[in-house]
Amino acid sequence: MNLKKLIKEEKAQISVELIIVLAAVVAVVLVLVSQLQSTSDQGAKKIEKTAKDVFEKIDKI
C-alpha cells in the first residue's frame, strides 16, 4: 500500500513541477510577444514618418 501511495505522490509532484515549468514558459512567451508588439509599433511609426516625408518631398518637386 505504501508503495502505491508513494508512486501517486511522486506523480503528483511531477505534475506540480510540470505546471510550474509550463507557467514559467508561458510567462516568458508573453513577455516576448509584448516586446515584439512594442518593436513592431515603433517600426510602423518610423515607416509612416518616412513615407510622409517622402511624399512631402515628392509634392515639392
N, C-alpha and C positions, 0 to 999 in steps of 0.2 A: 504494500500500500504506500509506503513512504517513497519508494522509487517512482511510482506513477505521479505522486504529488510533486516530487522534485522535478520531474520532467515537465509537468504542466507549469510550474513556477519558472523554469528556465525558458520555456516557450513564451510565457507572458513577459519575462524580462527582455527577451529578444524583440518581441513585438513593441514594447515601450521604447526600446533603444532605436528601433527602426522608425517609429513615429517621430522621435526627436530628430533623427537624421533627416528624414523627409521634410520636416518643418523647417530645418535649417536650410536645406536646398531650396525650398520654396521661397524663403526669405531672401536668399541671395539672388534668385531669379527675379523676384520683384524689384530688388534694388537695381539690378542690371537693366531691366525693362524701363524703369523710371529714368535712369541715366541716358539710355538710348533715346527716349522720347524727348528729353531735355535737349540733347545734342541735335536731334532732327529738327526741333523747333528753332533752335539757333541757326542751323543751316538754312532752313526755309526763309527766315527773316533776312539773312545775308543775301540769298539768291534774289529775293524780292527787291531788296535795295539796289543790288547790282543791275537787275533788269530795268528798274525805274530810272537809274542813272543812264543806262544805255539808251533807253527810249527818249530821255530828255536831250541827250547829245544828238540823236538822230533828228529830233524836231528842230534843233538849232541849225542843222545843215541846210 
